[in-house]
């Protein structure tokens, strides 16, 4: 078949690799086998300049491995891994959608148009401008030095970092709107960080700004950013945070779960319908301003840590302030 016609044929078949446990199947009609394949003691090897389409399953234990200069298929084709192991063999592979519902992707670099991860592990480097979305109730473990710049979003389940693992580019956005982002004791960097629901826990997170609406932060927030609490829900801070910017509470409730959950020398603004609930934990701030509400719960709030006068015209309830 002429090369141009063969390329159109391969595009029309919409080759979709699927790994089910240790099974490789394709949703495709058989393509011309221009590469030579032969069975060996270690498995089946294919060597040649062209693509190979497998029209029947590969059964047994193990997985699928690529070796240079092998490719997974068309650069815009979808890749779905639902079990077993996809070993990239140290190569760089470019695909379209990457969906992980089980199993492992390892040993190389993967560039996708979007990453939909639900369960399993990625021990390869994810790169490119695509976003990574954690969906579903399962756990996905990241152990590669990822540098995706399209941002990370956690909708459900657990996204777990392990030592050596990285969320992505240090200036990429991070959104947690359900489930758990478990930093695994690591230090991670991001651009803007948004938490609307769910939990960020177990490590240190640096951001250019922290926008909280609801949920729980059980990690240390650090970096040059400020923290803004908006919306109508309650967000809880369970660690002594060290971010360099101001703290603004403009809506809903920001609740402390530890003494000095807010950086002790930074400005604090509580305004509008915003509520700062110290929940009985002592807090020192640089200055207090605004017209919102501060609920002490029996704790002591100390201002003036920055040497700046406080101008607060809101409600201060509880027992102690200084």
Wavefront OBJ file of the C-alpha trace (Angstrom):
o trace
v 0.000 0.000 0.000
v 1.462 3.429 -0.898
v 2.737 5.294 2.182
v 0.212 8.176 1.925
v -2.750 5.796 1.640
v -1.392 3.733 4.521
v -1.177 6.843 6.729
v -4.816 7.728 5.926
v -5.801 4.141 6.684
v -4.109 4.190 10.087
v -5.764 7.509 10.958
v -9.176 6.170 9.980
v -8.857 3.113 12.176
v -8.391 5.282 15.313
v -5.825 3.027 16.888
v -6.416 2.974 20.645
v -3.951 1.037 22.805
v -5.534 -0.622 25.845
v -3.663 -2.452 28.558
v -5.958 -4.616 30.725
v -3.825 -6.235 33.411
v -1.250 -7.877 31.212
v -3.416 -7.769 28.083
v -2.815 -5.495 25.117
v -5.657 -4.999 22.678
v -6.425 -2.425 20.001
v -9.657 -1.025 18.684
v -8.566 -1.189 15.086
v -8.773 -3.178 11.909
v -5.584 -5.077 11.091
v -3.010 -2.789 9.526
v -0.383 -3.964 7.038
v 2.417 -5.581 9.036
v 5.488 -3.917 7.592
v 7.541 -4.677 10.714
v 8.839 -8.190 11.322
v 7.626 -9.854 14.520
v 8.990 -13.055 15.968
v 8.470 -15.039 19.154
v 11.436 -15.356 21.515
v 11.991 -16.899 24.939
v 11.351 -13.505 26.527
v 8.245 -12.667 24.522
v 7.481 -11.308 21.071
v 9.692 -8.693 19.419
v 8.824 -6.499 16.449
v 11.558 -4.754 14.518
v 10.983 -2.471 11.584
v 10.347 1.097 10.474
v 6.542 0.951 10.462
v 3.697 0.725 12.974
v 2.375 -2.608 14.158
v -1.364 -3.044 14.815
v -2.349 -5.938 17.071
v -5.847 -7.207 16.327
v -5.958 -9.841 19.090
v -5.034 -9.815 22.784
v -1.654 -10.607 24.247
v -2.265 -12.836 27.268
v -0.117 -13.698 30.252
v 1.851 -11.967 32.972
v 3.936 -8.887 32.266
v 3.178 -5.784 30.275
v 4.034 -3.803 27.190
v 7.465 -2.283 26.650
v 8.722 0.059 23.941
v 12.311 0.339 22.825
v 14.005 3.056 20.814
v 13.065 3.916 18.123
v 9.685 2.292 18.760
v 6.525 4.373 19.182
v 3.151 3.666 20.743
v 1.308 4.836 17.654
v -0.040 8.011 16.096
v 1.008 11.113 18.006
v -2.597 12.158 18.607
v -3.986 8.716 19.461
v -5.442 7.996 22.897
v -3.554 5.864 25.414
v -5.546 3.960 28.054
v -3.816 1.904 30.748
v -6.180 -0.025 33.014
v -3.734 -2.567 34.493
v -0.361 -4.228 34.044
v 2.714 -2.181 33.209
v 3.477 0.109 30.297
v 7.273 0.355 30.176
v 8.392 3.202 27.944
v 11.883 1.710 27.767
v 13.582 5.018 28.433
v 11.990 6.548 25.329
v 9.906 9.697 24.879
v 6.390 9.014 23.623
v 3.846 11.528 22.291
v 0.142 10.655 22.362
v -3.234 12.344 22.725
v -5.419 11.622 25.743
v -3.707 9.624 28.497
v -6.125 7.749 30.773
v -4.869 5.694 33.722
v -7.447 3.558 35.551
v -5.017 0.958 36.926
v -1.515 -0.405 36.495
v 1.774 1.424 36.021
v 3.340 3.720 33.421
v 7.121 3.668 33.905
v 10.631 4.321 32.628
v 10.593 7.191 30.151
v 8.875 10.431 29.211
v 5.251 10.783 28.165
v 3.779 13.810 26.410
v -0.027 13.827 26.255
v -2.729 16.314 25.293
v -4.524 15.726 28.625
v -3.910 13.362 31.546
v -7.012 11.748 33.094
v -5.696 9.692 36.005
v -8.021 7.662 38.213
v -6.007 4.829 39.789
v -2.524 3.358 39.454
v 1.021 4.713 39.416
v 3.104 6.875 37.103
v 6.842 6.359 37.406
v 7.566 8.181 34.152
v 8.022 11.892 33.497
v 4.887 13.647 32.284
v 5.659 16.675 30.174
v 4.081 19.210 27.833
v 1.384 21.845 28.196
v -1.439 19.451 29.106
v -3.427 19.539 32.356
v -3.460 16.595 34.766
v -6.860 15.741 36.270
v -7.276 13.276 39.144
v -10.791 11.812 38.984
v -12.458 8.736 40.448
v -12.221 7.234 43.927
v -8.864 5.480 43.536
v -5.293 6.495 44.393
v -2.726 7.612 41.839
v 0.942 7.749 42.836
v 3.349 10.134 41.110
v 7.074 9.410 41.435
v 8.458 11.082 38.301
v 9.976 14.573 37.995
v 6.955 15.857 36.084
v 7.018 19.246 34.390
v 3.558 19.552 32.846
v 2.650 23.231 32.593
v -1.112 22.885 32.079
v -1.839 22.655 35.804
v -3.117 19.948 38.141
v -6.702 19.432 39.314
v -7.859 16.975 41.990
v -11.575 16.162 41.797
v -11.824 12.913 43.783
v -9.808 10.081 45.306
v -6.158 10.604 46.278
v -3.259 12.011 44.301
v -0.126 10.901 46.164
v 3.383 12.248 45.704
v 6.376 10.181 46.801
v 9.998 11.324 47.240
v 11.347 12.291 43.835
v 7.856 12.902 42.491
v 6.736 16.338 41.332
v 3.317 17.790 40.543
v 4.517 19.677 37.489
v 6.024 23.002 36.513
v 6.638 25.227 39.528
v 4.459 28.028 38.090
v 1.518 25.839 37.032
v -1.884 26.216 38.675
v -3.107 23.741 41.278
v -6.832 23.256 41.960
v -8.216 20.888 44.600
v -11.998 20.680 44.512
v -12.505 17.266 46.107
v -10.593 14.236 47.288
v -7.084 14.470 48.734
v -3.791 15.817 47.517
v -1.234 13.943 49.634
v 2.181 15.545 49.279
v 3.799 12.459 50.788
v 6.110 14.483 53.014
v 7.631 16.266 50.009
v 7.984 19.974 49.209
v 6.028 20.978 46.108
v 5.853 24.255 44.194
v 2.954 25.688 42.207
v 1.635 28.931 40.820
v -1.842 29.905 42.035
v -3.346 27.352 44.438
v -7.144 27.044 44.734
v -8.909 24.876 47.323
v -12.705 24.686 47.081
v -13.222 21.320 48.831
v -11.193 18.293 49.862
v -7.817 18.133 51.592
v -4.201 19.107 51.008
v -1.990 17.248 53.467
v 1.377 15.879 54.544
v 4.134 18.145 53.253
v 5.009 21.694 52.202
v 3.352 23.598 49.370
v 4.680 26.826 47.889
v 2.373 29.039 45.829
v 2.144 32.499 44.310
v -1.296 32.937 45.896
v -3.578 30.696 47.933
v -7.297 31.015 47.224
v -9.367 29.074 49.753
v -13.125 28.598 49.677
v -13.604 25.360 51.615
v -11.756 22.208 52.608
v -8.825 21.435 54.890
v -5.149 22.287 54.632
v -3.029 19.902 56.688
v 0.204 20.889 54.957
v 2.470 23.906 55.453
v 1.719 26.736 53.002
v 4.868 28.674 52.164
v 6.378 30.877 49.482
v 5.864 34.487 48.442
v 2.080 34.338 48.083
v -0.803 35.749 50.076
v -3.832 33.818 51.312
v -7.380 34.868 50.450
v -10.423 33.175 51.995
v -13.583 33.796 49.971
v -16.912 32.118 49.302
v -19.362 30.996 51.967
v -17.863 27.718 53.190
v -15.351 26.934 55.954
v -11.664 26.307 55.314
v -9.464 24.876 58.077
v -5.722 25.407 58.565
v -4.101 22.622 60.597
v -0.435 23.619 60.300
v 1.660 26.670 61.235
v 1.966 28.294 57.818
v 4.847 30.496 56.692
v 3.735 32.185 53.443
v 5.125 35.709 53.120
v 2.020 37.632 52.084
v -1.024 38.963 53.907
v -4.068 36.960 54.977
v -7.458 38.244 53.803
v -10.798 36.810 54.927
v -13.548 38.262 52.751
v -16.228 35.555 52.942
v -17.080 32.381 54.793
v -14.995 31.152 57.726
v -11.266 30.615 58.037
v -10.745 28.350 61.054
v -7.516 27.623 62.904
v -6.695 24.057 63.893
v -3.404 24.920 65.598
v -1.779 27.856 67.386
v -0.350 30.456 64.971
v -1.877 28.842 61.925
v -1.346 32.232 60.244
v 2.167 33.673 59.790
v 2.813 35.647 62.958
v 4.311 38.799 61.458
v 1.950 39.262 58.512
v -1.008 41.578 58.047
v -4.516 40.185 58.633
v -7.610 41.651 56.969
v -11.064 40.404 57.981
v -13.781 42.202 56.081
v -17.381 41.978 54.890
v -19.002 38.649 55.736
v -15.654 37.048 56.477
v -15.038 35.305 59.809
v -11.733 34.322 61.367
v -12.391 31.577 63.908
v -9.388 30.967 66.149
v -11.270 28.068 67.792
v -9.380 28.581 71.051
v -5.889 28.650 69.482
v -3.631 31.645 70.176
v -2.512 33.774 67.248
v -0.064 36.637 66.682
v -0.363 38.826 63.581
v 1.432 41.883 62.266
v -1.700 44.035 62.181
v -5.483 43.507 62.159
v -7.723 45.536 59.860
v -11.230 45.342 58.405
v -14.860 45.249 59.492
v -15.578 41.508 59.596
v -15.716 39.191 62.594
v -12.992 37.548 64.669
v -14.102 34.737 66.963
v -11.489 34.081 69.640
v -13.073 31.067 71.334
v -11.144 31.813 74.512
v -7.824 32.311 72.737
v -5.536 35.346 72.779
v -5.054 37.363 69.604
v -1.920 39.511 69.666
v -1.429 42.271 67.092
v 1.427 44.618 66.295
v 4.003 42.010 65.423
v 5.016 44.096 62.405
v 5.096 47.409 64.281
v 2.059 48.667 62.327
v -1.075 49.967 64.054
v -4.267 47.940 63.725
v -7.529 49.547 62.588
v -10.348 47.046 63.099
v -13.987 48.145 63.250
v -15.660 44.745 63.098
v -16.863 42.280 65.730
v -14.391 40.736 68.147
v -15.951 38.060 70.317
v -14.347 35.732 72.840
v -12.299 36.501 75.908
v -8.876 37.872 75.125
v -7.184 40.194 72.634
v -4.108 42.362 72.898
l 1 2 3 4 5 6 7 8 9 10 11 12 13 14 15 16 17 18 19 20 21 22 23 24 25 26 27 28 29 30 31 32 33 34 35 36 37 38 39 40 41 42 43 44 45 46 47 48 49 50 51 52 53 54 55 56 57 58 59 60 61 62 63 64 65 66 67 68 69 70 71 72 73 74 75 76 77 78 79 80 81 82 83 84 85 86 87 88 89 90 91 92 93 94 95 96 97 98 99 100 101 102 103 104 105 106 107 108 109 110 111 112 113 114 115 116 117 118 119 120 121 122 123 124 125 126 127 128 129 130 131 132 133 134 135 136 137 138 139 140 141 142 143 144 145 146 147 148 149 150 151 152 153 154 155 156 157 158 159 160 161 162 163 164 165 166 167 168 169 170 171 172 173 174 175 176 177 178 179 180 181 182 183 184 185 186 187 188 189 190 191 192 193 194 195 196 197 198 199 200 201 202 203 204 205 206 207 208 209 210 211 212 213 214 215 216 217 218 219 220 221 222 223 224 225 226 227 228 229 230 231 232 233 234 235 236 237 238 239 240 241 242 243 244 245 246 247 248 249 250 251 252 253 254 255 256 257 258 259 260 261 262 263 264 265 266 267 268 269 270 271 272 273 274 275 276 277 278 279 280 281 282 283 284 285 286 287 288 289 290 291 292 293 294 295 296 297 298 299 300 301 302 303 304 305 306 307 308 309 310 311 312 313 314 315 316 317 318 319 320 321 322
